[in-house]
Amino acid sequence: MVIIVERRALVTGGAGFIGSHLVDRLLKNGWIVRVVDNFSSGRYSNLAHHKGDSRLEILRGDLKDAETCMRAVDGVDVVFHYAANPEVRVSTTNPDIHFNENVVATFNLLEAMRKKDVRRLVFASSSSVYGEPEEIPVDEGAPIRPVSVYGASKAACEALIHAYSRLYGIKSVVLRYANVVGPRLRHGVIYDIIQKLRMNPRRLEVLGDGTQVRSYIYIADAIEATMLAFKNANDYFKVYNVGNEDWITVDEVVNIIIEVIELNNVEIVHKPIAHGVGWPGDVKRIALSIEKLKRLGFKPKMDSIESVRETARHATSEP
């Protein structure tokens, strides 16, 4: 007799960019999935292709509400915590948003997991916890010195998760993502540049001096890394960088997008502040070492240039 074990997952922020792609993968792998999202940045359209699938439940709710968290985690085997405000620049004008959307929400979720006896967690952290490193790429042992409230909120969430892992036996995986790009992306440098060029294809204002260095990982590679890290989560607290093996400048990103859109003679105007960055809390150079993840067998299929180009192709065809 074959015994079929149903696996049930909660994906917070499951209507968002990374979260919705994760939902796709979990459903493809036979999971029963509950999504909780307040739809402040998530979109129903990101999950519309699953309409009619009885294995997917969508709960509209806010993790800042403790009762919503209790309902969300009830009966699940694992929580993939991807709910957050994704706009790093928000923290320069409204730092309370990142405190509430990230720290308060994560605390409420952890409390609900403790009370409902849910003992597995995957958390979407960020490379922003490292701040401005002295050298790149940085590995998981680098100092945590965030320079934005967004990065600080993610670091605070990591600290809470570590404590709950040790105190209450929650097996946790923290994934520090670099710039994840691909279809459904609605924030970040690629999206911003394309929107600006749609409004004015002759002149482009670029925040920063254009030499800022970043690593970009395509969403399919990021999801593959996520599932690989989750499958190898046998300890109470594991941290992995999720990024690419290379890095490129913002000016290179601009040139790729202009090439994809097939524009000519675009006037590029740089708007740097101190040290050539684009806004307070921005960093000049950040890229992640993924050697720890590679030891599990991970290897990105696309490099940074390919990831940006493919994302631009998708974005220019989307409304």
Backbone bond lengths (Angstrom), bond angles and torsions (degrees), N, CA, C in turn:
res aa  C-N    CA-C-N  psi(-1)  N-CA   C-N-CA  omega(-1)  CA-C   N-CA-C  phi
1 M - - - 1.457 - - 1.525 108.97 -
2 V 1.344 116.33 132.80 1.459 121.82 178.68 1.526 108.78 -93.60
3 I 1.318 116.26 124.11 1.461 121.05 177.55 1.527 108.93 -96.94
4 I 1.320 116.10 120.69 1.461 121.00 179.47 1.519 108.64 -94.80
5 V 1.316 116.51 119.54 1.458 121.85 179.37 1.523 108.72 -99.62
6 E 1.308 116.61 116.89 1.454 120.56 178.05 1.531 109.81 -77.99
7 R 1.315 116.10 131.45 1.458 120.59 177.80 1.520 107.78 -105.91
8 R 1.318 115.76 128.61 1.466 121.02 -176.00 1.521 109.93 -118.04
9 A 1.317 115.28 127.48 1.464 121.07 -177.84 1.518 110.10 -124.40
10 L 1.324 115.15 144.90 1.456 121.99 167.55 1.524 107.50 -104.31
11 V 1.332 116.51 130.83 1.454 121.40 173.42 1.519 107.50 -116.72
12 T 1.324 116.79 107.11 1.463 119.74 175.74 1.529 108.10 -78.32
13 G 1.321 116.46 141.26 1.454 118.54 -174.92 1.519 112.06 67.36
14 G 1.327 116.13 28.52 1.466 120.94 -173.74 1.508 114.96 -72.28
15 A 1.341 117.61 -6.93 1.466 120.33 174.91 1.520 111.37 -97.85
16 G 1.317 116.43 2.23 1.457 120.97 178.89 1.515 112.16 -84.95
17 F 1.324 115.90 -170.72 1.461 121.51 -174.82 1.527 112.32 -63.51
18 I 1.330 117.14 -68.78 1.468 119.31 -178.63 1.527 110.01 -67.29
19 G 1.335 116.94 -41.77 1.456 120.71 -176.58 1.513 113.53 -57.74
20 S 1.337 117.71 -41.76 1.467 120.16 -177.94 1.525 111.39 -69.03
21 H 1.338 116.93 -35.22 1.463 119.64 176.10 1.532 110.70 -68.23
22 L 1.314 116.31 -34.90 1.460 120.24 175.68 1.521 110.65 -65.27
23 V 1.339 117.10 -41.29 1.470 121.11 175.76 1.527 109.90 -58.10
24 D 1.326 116.94 -44.65 1.472 120.53 177.28 1.520 111.24 -53.38
25 R 1.330 115.24 -47.42 1.472 119.91 -176.30 1.523 111.44 -67.56
26 L 1.326 117.70 -42.74 1.461 120.63 -179.09 1.524 111.15 -63.74
27 L 1.327 117.24 -43.68 1.463 120.39 178.35 1.533 110.57 -64.23
28 K 1.316 116.02 -40.59 1.468 120.20 177.73 1.525 111.08 -60.43
29 N 1.336 116.19 -33.88 1.465 121.19 -179.29 1.523 113.35 -86.68
30 G 1.344 117.42 5.59 1.455 120.54 173.53 1.513 115.97 93.29
31 W 1.342 117.23 11.45 1.451 120.21 179.88 1.527 111.42 -78.55
32 I 1.329 115.76 155.64 1.461 122.60 164.76 1.524 106.27 -95.08
33 V 1.333 116.96 127.65 1.457 120.79 -168.92 1.527 110.70 -124.16
34 R 1.323 114.72 132.41 1.464 121.27 169.07 1.528 107.81 -111.13
35 V 1.313 116.74 130.85 1.458 122.70 176.10 1.517 108.50 -107.37
36 V 1.321 116.67 133.75 1.465 120.52 168.71 1.524 107.35 -120.65
37 D 1.342 115.31 129.02 1.459 120.68 -175.79 1.521 108.19 -154.42
38 N 1.331 116.81 140.39 1.466 118.96 176.04 1.529 111.95 -91.57
39 F 1.337 116.29 -2.79 1.460 124.31 175.63 1.533 112.90 59.58
40 S 1.328 115.94 30.12 1.457 119.64 172.16 1.527 110.38 -72.89
41 S 1.324 116.75 -35.90 1.465 121.20 173.96 1.529 111.63 -128.64
42 G 1.327 117.67 -19.78 1.457 121.33 175.87 1.521 111.05 -71.29
43 R 1.334 115.60 158.99 1.461 120.60 -175.85 1.531 110.13 -131.91
44 Y 1.321 116.01 135.52 1.467 120.06 175.41 1.524 111.13 -58.59
45 S 1.322 116.79 -33.67 1.463 120.63 -177.87 1.524 112.21 -62.09
46 N 1.332 118.05 -24.48 1.463 120.59 178.44 1.521 112.72 -68.11
47 L 1.329 116.39 -18.50 1.464 121.32 -179.19 1.526 112.54 -117.18
48 A 1.331 117.04 2.34 1.467 121.35 -172.75 1.518 112.73 -61.03
49 H 1.324 117.88 -29.11 1.461 120.77 -178.93 1.525 112.57 -70.36
50 H 1.332 117.64 -7.90 1.470 121.19 176.30 1.527 111.96 -100.18
51 K 1.321 117.34 9.16 1.458 120.96 -178.42 1.526 110.18 -56.63
52 G 1.324 115.64 130.69 1.457 120.66 -179.45 1.513 114.37 92.01
53 D 1.325 117.70 -7.67 1.470 121.12 177.93 1.527 108.16 -81.73
54 S 1.316 115.97 112.48 1.464 121.19 -175.81 1.516 112.75 -68.51
55 R 1.319 117.07 -12.57 1.469 120.16 -179.89 1.520 112.42 -80.79
56 L 1.341 117.24 -9.08 1.458 121.36 -178.35 1.524 110.02 -110.17
57 E 1.331 115.64 125.24 1.458 122.45 174.89 1.531 107.99 -116.90
58 I 1.313 116.70 130.49 1.465 121.32 178.77 1.516 108.94 -111.60
59 L 1.323 115.35 119.41 1.454 122.43 -179.93 1.526 108.09 -110.65
60 R 1.318 116.15 114.88 1.465 119.33 176.27 1.520 107.90 -82.65
61 G 1.309 116.51 116.77 1.456 119.87 -177.43 1.506 111.11 -171.35
62 D 1.314 115.95 166.31 1.462 122.87 -175.36 1.521 109.56 -116.68
63 L 1.326 116.23 126.89 1.457 120.79 -178.15 1.526 113.17 -69.37
64 K 1.310 117.46 -10.30 1.468 119.37 173.99 1.524 110.43 -71.79
65 D 1.317 116.25 -11.90 1.461 122.31 176.10 1.524 108.86 -98.32
66 A 1.326 117.36 117.80 1.467 121.96 -174.48 1.524 111.86 -61.74
67 E 1.328 117.59 -37.31 1.470 120.39 -178.79 1.523 110.84 -66.91
68 T 1.327 117.04 -36.12 1.466 120.20 175.65 1.520 110.48 -60.75
69 C 1.324 116.70 -41.81 1.469 120.93 178.55 1.524 111.25 -61.45
70 M 1.309 116.69 -41.14 1.470 120.51 179.89 1.524 110.55 -62.77
71 R 1.322 116.83 -43.60 1.464 120.49 177.77 1.517 111.54 -64.76
72 A 1.331 115.54 -38.88 1.457 120.34 -174.59 1.526 112.61 -66.74
73 V 1.329 117.46 -40.57 1.469 120.22 -174.58 1.528 112.96 -87.29
74 D 1.304 117.25 -8.81 1.463 120.97 -175.57 1.536 111.54 -60.28
75 G 1.316 116.92 118.56 1.454 121.96 173.48 1.515 115.98 84.07
76 V 1.349 119.06 6.13 1.460 119.67 -179.15 1.524 110.48 -96.31
77 D 1.325 115.22 158.89 1.466 121.47 179.82 1.525 112.62 -94.52
78 V 1.333 116.06 -28.65 1.460 120.65 -177.16 1.530 108.68 -149.05
79 V 1.318 115.30 148.13 1.457 121.82 176.37 1.520 108.58 -114.66
80 F 1.333 116.06 125.40 1.463 122.59 170.18 1.525 105.99 -102.50
81 H 1.323 116.76 107.09 1.468 121.73 -171.91 1.522 110.22 -95.78
82 Y 1.339 115.61 98.27 1.456 122.43 -176.88 1.521 112.76 -119.32
83 A 1.322 117.56 4.51 1.462 121.23 178.53 1.524 109.65 -75.67
84 A 1.332 116.20 129.37 1.465 122.12 177.56 1.515 107.88 -174.26
85 N 1.318 115.84 162.51 1.455 119.46 169.27 1.520 107.08 -84.55
86 P 1.348 118.34 118.16 1.462 120.14 -171.16 1.517 115.50 -83.46
87 E 1.332 118.58 -6.86 1.461 121.20 -174.40 1.526 110.89 -86.86
88 V 1.319 116.92 103.08 1.463 122.25 -178.28 1.523 110.90 -60.62
89 R 1.331 116.71 -37.06 1.468 120.63 -175.51 1.533 112.88 -68.00
90 V 1.325 117.64 -18.55 1.459 120.57 178.51 1.525 111.02 -58.50
91 S 1.322 116.18 -32.94 1.463 119.94 -174.85 1.520 113.35 -67.43
92 T 1.345 118.10 -14.30 1.460 119.75 178.08 1.524 111.52 -76.67
93 T 1.324 117.43 -25.27 1.467 121.01 -177.56 1.518 113.48 -116.03
94 N 1.336 116.69 -30.93 1.468 121.03 -178.60 1.525 110.27 -133.89
95 P 1.338 117.78 70.30 1.470 119.96 -176.88 1.517 113.68 -61.97
96 D 1.335 117.81 -24.83 1.453 120.09 179.81 1.519 112.34 -63.64
97 I 1.345 116.86 -26.18 1.462 120.11 179.65 1.520 110.40 -61.61
98 H 1.334 116.72 -47.05 1.461 119.37 -178.71 1.527 111.89 -70.80
99 F 1.310 117.11 -32.52 1.462 118.76 176.09 1.527 110.17 -63.95
100 N 1.305 116.88 -47.57 1.467 120.35 -176.88 1.528 112.62 -72.93
101 E 1.343 116.09 -46.87 1.465 119.70 -175.49 1.528 112.29 -71.49
102 N 1.321 117.02 -26.96 1.458 120.06 -177.16 1.530 112.48 -104.76
103 V 1.323 117.52 -59.24 1.464 120.51 -173.21 1.531 111.77 -73.05
104 V 1.329 116.56 -53.06 1.471 119.67 -178.77 1.527 110.51 -61.37
105 A 1.323 116.08 -45.25 1.460 119.90 -179.42 1.528 111.64 -61.36
106 T 1.337 116.62 -41.15 1.467 120.16 -179.75 1.525 111.12 -67.84
107 F 1.328 117.25 -40.67 1.462 119.91 176.82 1.535 110.61 -60.37
108 N 1.323 117.51 -46.85 1.464 120.88 179.05 1.522 111.77 -59.57
109 L 1.332 115.21 -40.75 1.464 119.66 -179.76 1.529 110.91 -65.71
110 L 1.319 116.91 -44.48 1.461 120.61 178.90 1.527 111.58 -62.24
111 E 1.309 116.53 -40.29 1.457 120.36 177.29 1.529 111.25 -62.37
112 A 1.334 116.11 -41.79 1.462 119.87 178.04 1.525 111.03 -64.86
113 M 1.324 116.73 -40.40 1.465 120.48 177.34 1.525 110.69 -62.34
114 R 1.321 116.44 -42.20 1.472 119.98 179.07 1.534 110.63 -61.57
115 K 1.315 115.88 -46.13 1.469 120.09 -176.28 1.527 112.70 -71.23
116 K 1.342 116.29 -31.48 1.463 120.77 -178.60 1.532 112.29 -95.63
117 D 1.327 116.43 4.14 1.464 121.92 176.26 1.530 112.54 60.79
118 V 1.326 116.86 43.10 1.467 122.37 173.30 1.518 106.57 -96.48
119 R 1.325 117.29 124.30 1.459 119.99 -166.53 1.524 115.24 -117.78
120 R 1.347 117.77 15.88 1.468 119.18 177.16 1.528 109.57 -134.31
121 L 1.329 115.72 134.61 1.455 121.32 -175.91 1.525 110.45 -142.88
122 V 1.325 115.23 136.44 1.469 122.08 169.47 1.520 106.13 -120.38
123 F 1.327 116.74 125.80 1.462 121.50 -174.47 1.521 111.23 -117.14
124 A 1.329 115.94 130.88 1.461 122.14 176.77 1.520 109.49 -85.28
125 S 1.328 116.15 97.90 1.454 121.24 173.92 1.529 108.75 -94.87
126 S 1.304 117.19 -159.42 1.465 119.97 -171.15 1.521 111.23 -151.16
127 S 1.335 115.09 152.47 1.465 120.38 174.05 1.524 111.30 -63.74
128 S 1.341 116.93 -16.20 1.470 120.45 -178.92 1.524 112.79 -65.57
129 V 1.342 118.43 -14.11 1.467 119.59 177.79 1.524 111.20 -66.42
130 Y 1.342 117.92 -22.04 1.467 121.18 -178.84 1.529 112.50 -81.43
131 G 1.332 117.04 -16.27 1.451 119.87 -177.96 1.517 112.09 66.81
132 E 1.329 116.52 -131.78 1.467 122.81 -178.76 1.521 108.60 -105.59
133 P 1.337 118.10 92.83 1.467 119.78 -176.65 1.525 112.06 -71.84
134 E 1.319 115.81 154.79 1.458 120.76 179.97 1.525 110.88 -71.48
135 E 1.327 116.10 -35.76 1.462 120.72 179.50 1.520 109.13 -136.79
136 I 1.320 116.00 153.41 1.464 120.93 173.96 1.524 108.64 -124.66
137 P 1.343 117.41 151.29 1.465 127.25 0.47 1.533 111.55 -79.38
138 V 1.331 115.50 154.74 1.462 120.60 178.63 1.523 109.70 -98.75
139 D 1.325 115.69 142.27 1.466 118.86 176.28 1.531 109.79 -99.66
140 E 1.313 115.82 179.58 1.461 121.10 -173.62 1.526 113.48 -67.24
141 G 1.324 116.78 -15.02 1.458 119.85 179.00 1.516 114.31 -89.97
142 A 1.335 117.23 1.03 1.466 121.09 -179.34 1.524 110.60 -67.04
143 P 1.324 117.69 154.42 1.468 120.52 179.27 1.523 112.50 -60.73
144 I 1.321 115.64 143.72 1.463 121.94 175.54 1.526 107.42 -91.50
145 R 1.330 115.78 103.30 1.468 121.24 -176.60 1.527 109.88 -136.82
146 P 1.321 118.55 67.58 1.469 120.81 -176.99 1.524 112.15 -63.53
147 V 1.333 115.67 147.73 1.467 120.65 178.52 1.529 111.19 -115.52
148 S 1.324 116.96 3.47 1.464 121.60 174.77 1.524 108.27 -124.85
149 V 1.322 116.26 155.11 1.466 119.77 176.75 1.529 110.00 -65.15
150 Y 1.336 116.51 -32.92 1.467 119.72 175.16 1.527 110.49 -58.42
151 G 1.339 116.16 -50.79 1.463 119.84 178.98 1.508 112.10 -62.21
152 A 1.338 116.82 -39.36 1.463 120.77 178.35 1.525 111.10 -64.72
153 S 1.328 116.59 -37.72 1.473 119.46 179.59 1.517 110.88 -67.17
154 K 1.332 117.13 -37.94 1.461 120.09 177.26 1.532 110.87 -66.79
155 A 1.338 116.27 -39.81 1.468 120.01 177.31 1.524 110.54 -63.88
156 A 1.339 116.80 -39.13 1.466 120.53 177.58 1.524 110.86 -63.46
157 C 1.323 115.75 -40.46 1.469 119.43 177.47 1.524 111.17 -62.14
158 E 1.329 116.32 -42.25 1.462 120.23 177.45 1.527 110.77 -58.69
159 A 1.337 116.89 -42.30 1.463 120.80 -179.53 1.526 110.87 -64.83
160 L 1.318 117.22 -41.50 1.467 120.78 176.97 1.529 110.67 -61.74
161 I 1.317 115.69 -44.76 1.471 120.21 -179.16 1.529 110.52 -63.33
162 H 1.328 116.42 -40.70 1.469 119.15 178.08 1.525 110.99 -60.36
163 A 1.320 116.21 -44.13 1.469 120.12 179.92 1.526 111.26 -63.99
164 Y 1.315 117.33 -44.88 1.467 120.51 -179.98 1.526 111.16 -66.86
165 S 1.328 116.34 -32.49 1.463 119.44 176.74 1.524 110.77 -63.73
166 R 1.336 115.94 -45.08 1.462 120.30 -177.97 1.525 112.05 -72.72
167 L 1.324 116.47 -40.16 1.468 120.22 -175.16 1.525 113.17 -78.13
168 Y 1.338 116.20 -37.37 1.466 119.31 -168.62 1.528 113.68 -122.34
169 G 1.332 116.81 7.90 1.457 119.44 172.36 1.506 115.21 73.26
170 I 1.337 117.39 27.04 1.459 120.12 177.03 1.527 108.89 -84.26
171 K 1.334 117.18 119.24 1.462 121.27 177.46 1.523 107.97 -78.22
172 S 1.326 115.69 116.18 1.458 120.70 -169.94 1.522 111.71 -122.59
173 V 1.324 115.05 142.61 1.459 122.51 172.32 1.516 107.58 -121.31
174 V 1.324 116.58 122.99 1.462 122.52 176.98 1.519 108.00 -105.18
175 L 1.327 115.85 123.42 1.460 121.71 -178.18 1.523 109.23 -112.53
176 R 1.321 115.46 114.32 1.462 120.69 179.34 1.534 108.89 -93.04
177 Y 1.328 114.33 96.20 1.458 120.59 -175.03 1.523 111.88 -78.97
178 A 1.326 115.80 140.92 1.456 121.56 165.92 1.528 107.56 -79.15
179 N 1.310 118.26 -156.21 1.459 121.81 178.97 1.522 109.45 -76.35
180 V 1.323 116.25 104.81 1.463 121.82 178.84 1.525 108.03 -88.78
181 V 1.329 116.54 130.09 1.463 120.90 -175.54 1.528 109.66 -133.42
182 G 1.338 115.26 162.52 1.453 120.10 179.20 1.516 111.09 147.87
183 P 1.348 117.58 -170.83 1.458 121.59 179.20 1.528 111.86 -58.16
184 R 1.340 116.93 145.09 1.465 126.36 -179.79 1.522 113.18 81.31
185 L 1.331 118.18 1.90 1.454 121.07 179.34 1.525 109.47 -68.15
186 R 1.340 116.33 129.55 1.460 121.04 -177.63 1.536 112.46 -130.46
187 H 1.315 117.51 22.17 1.462 121.17 177.08 1.521 108.77 -157.96
188 G 1.323 116.31 167.49 1.449 119.93 177.61 1.521 112.65 96.50
189 V 1.326 115.41 177.67 1.457 122.02 -169.78 1.527 112.52 -63.22
190 I 1.324 119.11 -41.71 1.469 120.97 -177.90 1.520 110.45 -64.25
191 Y 1.321 116.15 -48.29 1.459 120.89 179.77 1.525 110.68 -62.26
192 D 1.327 116.97 -44.36 1.466 121.07 -178.71 1.527 111.47 -62.01
193 I 1.323 116.80 -44.10 1.466 120.56 -178.89 1.525 110.71 -64.07
194 I 1.329 116.88 -44.41 1.470 120.08 179.94 1.525 110.91 -62.74
195 Q 1.335 117.27 -41.46 1.465 120.27 178.69 1.523 110.92 -63.75
196 K 1.321 117.39 -40.51 1.472 120.84 178.82 1.520 110.99 -64.81
197 L 1.331 116.62 -41.41 1.466 119.96 -179.39 1.525 111.38 -70.43
198 R 1.318 117.23 -28.73 1.464 119.15 174.55 1.524 111.09 -65.95
199 M 1.324 115.66 -36.87 1.460 120.03 179.79 1.527 111.98 -76.75
200 N 1.342 116.18 -35.39 1.457 119.76 -179.70 1.529 108.91 -148.27
201 P 1.329 117.94 95.63 1.469 120.78 -177.45 1.524 114.05 -75.33
202 R 1.319 117.42 -0.21 1.464 120.46 -178.32 1.523 112.72 -100.48
203 R 1.338 116.99 -24.37 1.458 119.94 -174.63 1.523 109.51 -140.10
204 L 1.318 116.17 131.85 1.464 121.12 -177.91 1.527 109.93 -126.71
205 E 1.314 116.10 123.75 1.459 121.11 174.32 1.526 108.58 -94.21
206 V 1.324 116.64 123.90 1.467 123.08 -178.32 1.524 108.56 -110.77
207 L 1.319 116.94 124.10 1.456 120.67 177.70 1.533 109.51 -72.78
208 G 1.327 116.14 128.34 1.455 120.86 -176.22 1.521 110.81 95.17
209 D 1.335 116.05 178.18 1.469 119.79 -178.01 1.520 113.35 -88.52
210 G 1.343 116.55 0.69 1.465 120.59 176.28 1.506 114.49 90.54
211 T 1.334 117.05 -11.28 1.468 119.55 -178.83 1.526 112.19 -95.74
212 Q 1.342 117.11 3.42 1.460 119.22 178.04 1.538 109.10 -59.15
213 V 1.315 115.73 138.52 1.464 121.90 -174.91 1.525 110.00 -106.71
214 R 1.331 115.22 133.41 1.456 121.90 178.85 1.532 109.67 -142.50
215 S 1.337 114.78 158.61 1.460 121.97 171.35 1.523 107.44 -110.84
216 Y 1.328 116.61 140.34 1.463 121.18 -178.41 1.530 109.63 -123.90
217 I 1.324 115.62 131.66 1.465 120.64 179.31 1.516 109.25 -120.73
218 Y 1.317 116.82 133.89 1.466 121.58 -177.93 1.522 109.73 -72.71
219 I 1.313 115.91 147.56 1.459 121.29 -172.81 1.531 112.61 -58.05
220 A 1.323 118.23 -38.35 1.466 119.70 179.52 1.522 111.11 -62.86
221 D 1.330 116.92 -39.08 1.467 120.95 176.75 1.527 110.45 -67.90
222 A 1.341 116.83 -39.86 1.467 120.39 -179.92 1.528 111.38 -63.82
223 I 1.320 117.00 -39.96 1.467 120.19 178.83 1.520 110.43 -68.67
224 E 1.320 117.03 -38.74 1.463 120.30 176.98 1.528 110.36 -60.83
225 A 1.328 116.43 -43.76 1.467 121.22 177.84 1.522 110.80 -62.95
226 T 1.316 116.20 -39.98 1.465 121.44 -179.79 1.523 111.38 -60.91
227 M 1.316 116.22 -48.87 1.462 120.13 -178.25 1.523 111.32 -67.46
228 L 1.316 116.74 -35.57 1.465 120.60 178.87 1.526 110.50 -65.83
229 A 1.332 116.62 -44.16 1.459 120.29 178.49 1.519 111.20 -64.76
230 F 1.325 116.43 -39.75 1.459 120.87 179.18 1.536 111.13 -63.01
231 K 1.313 116.45 -43.88 1.461 120.46 -178.47 1.534 111.98 -65.38
232 N 1.329 116.48 -24.13 1.467 120.50 -179.22 1.526 112.73 -101.86
233 A 1.336 115.97 16.23 1.472 120.37 -177.70 1.521 110.27 -86.62
234 N 1.309 116.14 85.21 1.466 120.94 -178.71 1.519 112.90 -107.18
235 D 1.330 116.53 -7.91 1.456 120.69 179.22 1.523 109.33 -104.12
236 Y 1.330 115.89 174.83 1.457 119.80 -176.39 1.528 113.61 -78.93
237 F 1.321 118.63 -20.32 1.463 119.96 179.87 1.518 109.07 -156.85
238 K 1.326 115.74 114.03 1.456 121.82 179.02 1.520 109.25 -126.39
239 V 1.322 116.79 141.09 1.461 122.24 178.44 1.526 109.19 -122.81
240 Y 1.333 116.23 131.72 1.462 121.69 176.67 1.523 110.29 -132.71
241 N 1.326 115.64 136.68 1.457 120.45 166.24 1.527 108.71 -76.85
242 V 1.326 116.34 139.26 1.463 121.29 176.19 1.529 107.26 -124.55
243 G 1.312 115.77 105.25 1.455 119.99 -178.50 1.516 110.21 -158.39
244 N 1.312 115.90 -160.58 1.453 120.98 -179.82 1.521 110.50 -108.30
245 E 1.328 116.08 178.93 1.458 120.81 -177.29 1.524 112.39 -96.23
246 D 1.338 115.95 2.94 1.461 119.75 -178.68 1.522 109.08 -140.39
247 W 1.328 116.81 -178.20 1.458 121.78 177.86 1.517 109.53 -154.61
248 I 1.354 115.21 155.00 1.453 121.46 -177.82 1.534 109.08 -138.20
249 T 1.335 116.52 168.28 1.458 121.20 -179.04 1.527 110.69 -90.38
250 V 1.315 115.47 164.14 1.468 120.92 176.21 1.532 110.06 -62.96
251 D 1.330 117.71 -38.32 1.466 119.80 177.49 1.530 111.30 -61.26
252 E 1.323 117.54 -36.83 1.468 120.03 176.33 1.525 110.48 -65.26
253 V 1.324 116.52 -39.06 1.468 120.14 176.20 1.522 109.88 -60.93
254 V 1.325 116.94 -45.34 1.467 121.79 179.02 1.526 110.80 -58.02
255 N 1.319 116.85 -46.31 1.464 120.76 -178.31 1.521 112.16 -64.38
256 I 1.324 116.59 -38.49 1.468 120.25 177.94 1.526 110.11 -62.69
257 I 1.321 116.65 -45.51 1.467 120.76 -178.16 1.523 110.81 -65.20
258 I 1.331 117.55 -43.15 1.463 120.78 178.36 1.524 110.54 -61.40
259 E 1.324 116.46 -38.88 1.469 121.18 177.52 1.528 111.29 -64.49
260 V 1.344 116.82 -44.29 1.466 120.71 -179.12 1.527 110.96 -64.62
261 I 1.338 116.32 -41.70 1.464 120.43 -179.16 1.537 111.56 -74.84
262 E 1.327 115.33 -15.36 1.468 122.38 179.03 1.524 111.66 65.60
263 L 1.347 114.19 50.96 1.457 120.36 175.85 1.521 109.58 -102.36
264 N 1.324 115.56 157.20 1.459 120.99 177.31 1.526 109.63 -131.67
265 N 1.335 114.91 151.67 1.462 121.65 173.18 1.536 112.60 56.50
266 V 1.325 116.39 42.83 1.460 120.31 176.40 1.528 108.81 -81.16
267 E 1.325 116.10 125.92 1.457 120.46 176.19 1.529 108.56 -79.00
268 I 1.316 117.00 119.95 1.462 121.97 -178.58 1.524 108.93 -104.40
269 V 1.311 115.26 122.48 1.467 121.87 -179.46 1.526 109.13 -116.74
270 H 1.316 117.08 119.23 1.457 121.22 179.77 1.520 110.59 -88.31
271 K 1.343 114.80 140.66 1.462 121.19 -179.98 1.531 109.59 -124.98
272 P 1.340 117.49 75.16 1.471 119.49 -178.84 1.519 112.04 -85.12
273 I 1.329 115.16 155.04 1.453 121.00 166.26 1.531 106.56 -111.93
274 A 1.310 118.66 -154.47 1.467 121.21 -176.42 1.526 111.67 -54.10
275 H 1.341 116.16 135.80 1.466 124.08 176.13 1.532 112.51 66.18
276 G 1.320 117.65 13.68 1.458 120.22 175.01 1.504 115.91 82.80
277 V 1.331 118.65 6.38 1.459 120.60 179.00 1.527 109.82 -82.71
278 G 1.345 115.75 175.10 1.447 119.54 -172.43 1.509 115.52 -95.07
279 W 1.322 117.09 -24.39 1.465 121.05 -177.93 1.526 108.43 -163.30
280 P 1.328 118.23 162.00 1.471 120.13 177.04 1.531 110.34 -59.46
281 G 1.326 116.17 129.40 1.460 120.71 -177.35 1.512 113.37 96.81
282 D 1.323 117.35 -10.82 1.463 121.77 174.46 1.529 108.60 -75.08
283 V 1.325 116.71 156.14 1.465 120.40 177.04 1.525 109.46 -121.33
284 K 1.326 115.55 153.16 1.473 120.22 -176.21 1.523 111.62 -78.55
285 R 1.338 116.76 -40.36 1.469 119.84 -176.30 1.533 109.63 -140.97
286 I 1.329 115.57 126.81 1.460 119.93 172.74 1.527 109.03 -151.00
287 A 1.293 115.52 129.38 1.462 122.92 173.93 1.525 107.04 -154.03
288 L 1.320 115.48 149.93 1.458 120.63 -171.20 1.519 112.44 -109.59
289 S 1.304 115.90 140.71 1.458 121.14 167.77 1.522 108.24 -78.80
290 I 1.330 116.62 129.99 1.470 120.24 179.18 1.525 111.41 -113.64
291 E 1.334 116.13 24.55 1.462 120.09 -178.59 1.533 111.56 -60.39
292 K 1.320 116.76 -38.28 1.463 119.83 -179.99 1.523 111.38 -62.48
293 L 1.324 116.55 -42.21 1.459 121.23 178.89 1.525 111.10 -71.27
294 K 1.332 116.70 -34.47 1.461 120.35 178.77 1.516 111.59 -65.00
295 R 1.330 117.02 -28.12 1.466 119.68 177.77 1.527 111.95 -68.20
296 L 1.312 116.27 -17.17 1.472 120.33 173.96 1.526 111.70 -86.44
297 G 1.341 116.37 -6.83 1.460 120.79 179.62 1.518 114.08 109.28
298 F 1.333 117.78 7.86 1.460 120.25 -177.14 1.523 111.75 -82.36
299 K 1.336 115.34 139.30 1.457 121.96 171.82 1.526 108.31 -150.20
300 P 1.334 117.94 120.94 1.465 119.71 179.28 1.522 111.16 -61.72
301 K 1.327 115.79 141.43 1.461 120.47 177.69 1.520 112.06 -84.33
302 M 1.337 117.08 -25.75 1.461 121.60 178.71 1.520 109.92 -117.58
303 D 1.330 117.18 141.50 1.455 119.76 172.59 1.525 109.18 -84.94
304 S 1.314 117.36 -176.78 1.458 120.90 -175.43 1.524 112.59 -63.03
305 I 1.332 117.21 -43.11 1.466 120.62 -179.38 1.526 110.39 -63.23
306 E 1.321 117.01 -46.49 1.468 120.40 179.34 1.527 111.14 -63.13
307 S 1.335 116.49 -37.82 1.466 120.60 -179.35 1.524 110.72 -64.86
308 V 1.330 116.47 -44.21 1.469 120.58 179.21 1.523 110.46 -65.89
309 R 1.324 117.00 -44.27 1.467 120.31 -178.40 1.532 111.16 -62.43
310 E 1.318 117.23 -45.33 1.467 119.85 -179.04 1.529 110.89 -66.69
311 T 1.323 116.71 -36.26 1.459 120.34 177.46 1.522 111.02 -65.39
312 A 1.317 116.79 -42.32 1.459 121.02 178.21 1.524 111.04 -62.75
313 R 1.314 117.06 -38.93 1.471 120.14 178.34 1.527 110.62 -62.03
314 H 1.324 116.10 -45.31 1.472 119.55 178.22 1.519 111.42 -64.12
315 A 1.336 115.92 -44.83 1.463 120.58 -174.25 1.525 111.43 -64.76
316 T 1.311 117.31 -36.73 1.462 119.48 -178.54 1.517 112.31 -73.24
317 S 1.339 117.13 -16.46 1.461 120.29 177.99 1.527 112.76 -97.49
318 E 1.336 115.80 -7.83 1.455 120.49 179.39 1.518 110.59 -92.27
319 P 1.352 118.18 149.12 1.466 120.65 179.66 1.519 111.60 -68.42
